[in-house]
C-alpha cells in the first residue's frame, strides 16, 4: 500500500496527483509527505507537464494530519519533531513554488494540513458542501508550517479569525472570502470547471505561464522600487527575445493557433 498512497497520472500535459488514503479521509503522515515530495521533485523537471491537479481519493480532499502520526510525534524529542515538521514544510514549499499551474479540487474535508495543501495551489475549485477548517487549536496545536501559505491565500484578516477559532466553514464561504476561485454544486460541475480551466491553460505559452507564476512569487508584498522596475523590464525584454514569444506574436498576427495550443 505504501507505494500507492499517492497516485500520479500524466495525460496531455496534465499530471493528476491523488492522495490515496480514502479510509482515513486522506489524512497524511510522514509517508504521504515523502511520497508527495518525491513526485513534486519529479514534476519540477518534467518539461512535458504544464499543469498539476491535486486531488483526494474518496469522500474528502484531505482531513489533515493523521492522528496516529500525531501520537507518535508526541513521543519525539524537540529535535525529532523539528525534523519531522521540516519535512512537511519542505513539501509544502515545493508545491507552492512548482513551476507549473497547480489546481486543487476540493471535496469533503479540507482540514488543517489539507487546508494548507489547497492554499499552496494556484487555483482552488471547491464543492459547495466541502468543509474547511484550521482546526489545530482544537487539540492544542498551531497551524505553523502551513501558515505562510494560508496567510497569502486567505489574507491576514480572515486568517486571524480562523487560526484562533478553529471553526468549520463550507465551500460557499471559502468562495465568498476569496480562498476558493471556483465553486461547484457537485462533483460533476467541479469536473466541468476543471476542464474549462485546463482548456484555457492549453492556449497559453508554457514558459510564459511558469515565468508569470515566478513573477507573483518574486514580487508579492514588495514595494515598487527602481530595482523592481529594472528587474521587471529585464524580464519582459528577455521574454520578448525568446522563441515562445516570437511564435505567439506570429500566430496572433497570422490569425492562427500557436504551436502549443490544442
C-alpha positions in Angstrom: 0.0 0.0 0.0 2.9 2.4 0.7 3.7 2.6 -3.0 0.1 3.6 -3.7 -0.5 6.2 -1.1 -0.1 9.0 -3.7 -1.1 8.1 -7.2 0.1 10.1 -10.3 -1.3 10.0 -13.8 0.0 12.1 -16.6 -2.1 12.8 -19.7 -1.9 15.5 -22.4 0.5 17.7 -20.4 -1.6 17.4 -17.1 -0.4 15.5 -14.1 -3.0 14.4 -11.6 -1.7 13.6 -8.1 -4.2 11.9 -5.8 -3.7 11.2 -2.1 -5.0 7.7 -1.9 -6.0 7.0 1.7 -9.8 7.3 1.5 -10.3 5.1 4.6 -8.9 7.9 6.7 -10.1 10.8 4.5 -6.6 11.2 3.1 -5.1 12.3 6.3 -1.3 12.4 5.8 1.7 11.2 7.7 5.4 11.1 7.1 4.9 8.5 4.3 2.4 10.6 2.4 4.6 13.7 2.8 7.6 11.8 1.5 5.6 10.4 -1.5 4.2 13.9 -2.4 7.7 15.4 -2.0 9.2 12.8 -4.4 6.6 13.3 -7.0 6.9 17.1 -6.8 10.7 16.8 -7.3 10.0 14.7 -10.5 7.4 17.2 -11.8 9.7 20.1 -11.2 12.0 18.9 -14.0 9.3 17.4 -16.2 9.1 19.6 -19.3 6.1 17.8 -20.8 3.8 18.8 -17.9 2.3 22.3 -17.7 -0.5 21.8 -15.1 -0.8 19.7 -11.9 -4.2 18.7 -10.4 -4.2 17.8 -6.7 -7.0 15.5 -5.5 -8.0 13.3 -2.6 -9.5 9.8 -3.3 -13.0 9.1 -2.0 -15.1 11.4 0.1 -12.5 14.0 1.1 -9.7 16.1 -0.2 -7.6 15.7 3.0 -8.5 15.7 6.7 -5.1 17.0 7.6 -2.6 15.2 9.9 -3.1 11.6 10.7 -3.8 11.2 14.4 -1.6 8.1 14.7 1.3 10.2 13.3 0.5 12.9 15.8 0.5 10.4 18.6 4.0 9.2 17.5 5.2 12.8 17.2 4.1 13.4 20.8 6.8 10.9 21.9 9.5 12.6 19.8 12.2 14.9 21.2 12.1 18.6 20.2 14.9 17.9 17.6 12.9 14.9 16.1 9.8 17.0 16.0 11.6 19.8 14.2 13.0 17.4 11.6 9.5 15.9 11.1 8.0 19.4 10.7 10.7 20.5 8.3 9.9 17.6 6.0 6.3 18.9 5.8 7.4 22.5 5.4 9.8 21.4 2.6 7.0 19.5 0.7 4.6 22.5 1.0 7.3 24.8 -0.4 7.9 22.5 -3.3 4.1 22.6 -4.1 3.9 26.3 -3.7 6.9 27.1 -5.9 6.3 24.4 -8.5 6.9 26.0 -12.0 3.6 24.5 -13.3 0.0 25.7 -12.8 -1.4 23.8 -9.7 -5.1 23.2 -9.2 -6.7 21.8 -6.1 -10.0 20.1 -6.5 -11.6 20.1 -3.0 -14.5 17.9 -1.9 -15.4 16.8 1.6 -12.9 17.7 4.3 -10.0 20.1 3.8 -8.8 20.4 7.4 -5.6 21.7 8.9 -2.8 20.5 6.7 -5.3 19.6 4.0 -6.3 23.3 4.0 -2.6 24.1 3.7 -2.2 21.9 0.6 -5.1 23.8 -1.1 -3.5 27.1 0.0 -0.3 26.2 -1.8 -2.1 25.7 -5.1 -2.6 28.4 -7.7 -6.2 27.6 -8.3 -8.8 26.1 -5.9 -12.1 24.6 -7.1 -14.3 23.7 -4.2 -17.6 21.9 -4.0 -20.3 23.9 -2.2 -20.6 21.4 0.6 -16.8 21.0 1.2 -15.8 21.6 4.8 -12.7 23.8 5.5 -11.1 24.3 9.0 -7.9 25.4 10.5 -8.6 23.2 13.4 -5.2 22.8 15.1 -6.2 24.9 18.1 -8.9 22.4 18.9 -6.2 19.9 20.0 -3.8 22.5 21.4 -1.6 22.9 18.3 -0.9 25.8 15.9 -1.0 25.8 12.1 2.6 26.8 11.9 4.1 25.1 8.8 1.1 25.9 6.7 0.7 29.5 8.0 2.9 31.3 5.3 0.8 29.8 2.5 -2.6 30.2 4.2 -1.9 33.8 5.1 -1.1 34.5 1.4 -4.1 32.6 0.1 -6.7 33.7 2.8 -5.4 37.1 3.8 -4.3 38.2 7.3 -7.8 39.4 8.4 -9.5 36.1 7.7 -6.6 34.1 8.9 -6.6 35.8 12.3 -10.2 34.6 12.8 -9.9 31.1 11.6 -6.4 30.4 13.1 -7.9 31.2 16.5 -11.5 29.9 16.3 -10.8 26.6 14.5 -14.4 26.8 13.3 -15.6 25.0 10.2 -16.9 26.7 7.1 -18.3 25.4 3.8 -17.1 25.8 0.3 -19.5 28.6 -0.4 -17.9 30.6 2.4 -14.4 29.7 1.1 -15.5 31.1 -2.2 -17.1 34.2 -0.7 -13.9 35.2 1.2 -11.7 34.6 -1.8 -10.0 31.4 -0.8 -11.7 29.2 -3.5 -11.6 30.6 -7.0 -14.4 28.5 -8.3 -17.5 27.0 -6.6 -19.1 23.8 -7.8 -22.5 22.5 -6.8 -21.3 18.9 -7.0 -18.6 16.6 -8.4 -19.9 16.8 -12.0 -19.8 20.6 -12.0 -16.3 20.5 -10.5 -15.1 18.4 -13.4 -16.7 20.8 -15.8 -14.9 23.8 -14.2 -11.6 21.9 -14.1 -11.9 21.0 -17.8 -12.6 24.7 -18.7 -9.5 25.9 -16.7 -7.3 23.2 -18.3 -8.6 24.1 -21.7 -7.7 27.8 -21.1 -4.2 26.8 -20.0 -3.6 24.8 -23.1 -3.9 28.0 -25.2 -1.0 29.7 -23.3 2.7 29.6 -23.7 4.0 27.1 -21.1 7.2 29.1 -20.5 5.2 32.3 -20.1 2.9 30.7 -17.6 5.9 29.5 -15.5 7.5 32.9 -15.7 4.3 34.6 -14.8 4.0 32.4 -11.7 7.5 33.3 -10.7 6.6 37.0 -11.1 4.0 36.5 -8.4 6.3 34.6 -6.1 9.1 37.2 -6.5 7.1 40.4 -6.4 4.2 39.8 -3.9 4.3 42.2 -1.0 7.3 44.1 -2.2 7.4 47.9 -2.7 7.7 49.3 -6.2 11.3 50.5 -6.2 13.8 51.3 -9.0 15.3 47.8 -8.6 11.9 46.2 -9.1 11.2 48.4 -12.2 14.6 47.4 -13.6 14.0 43.7 -12.8 10.6 43.6 -14.5 11.9 45.5 -17.5 14.7 43.0 -17.9 12.3 40.1 -17.6 10.0 41.3 -20.3 13.0 42.1 -22.6 14.3 38.6 -22.2 10.8 37.1 -22.7 10.3 39.1 -25.9 13.5 37.8 -27.4 12.6 34.2 -26.7 11.3 31.7 -29.3 8.0 31.2 -27.5 7.1 34.9 -27.6 8.1 35.1 -31.2 5.9 32.2 -32.1 3.0 33.6 -30.1 3.2 37.0 -31.7 3.5 35.5 -35.2 0.4 33.3 -34.6 -1.6 36.3 -33.4 -0.7 38.4 -36.4 -1.3 35.5 -38.8 -4.6 34.7 -37.1 -3.7 31.1 -36.4 -3.2 29.0 -33.3 0.2 29.0 -31.7 2.1 25.7 -31.9 1.5 24.9 -28.3 -2.3 25.5 -28.4 -4.6 22.5 -28.5 
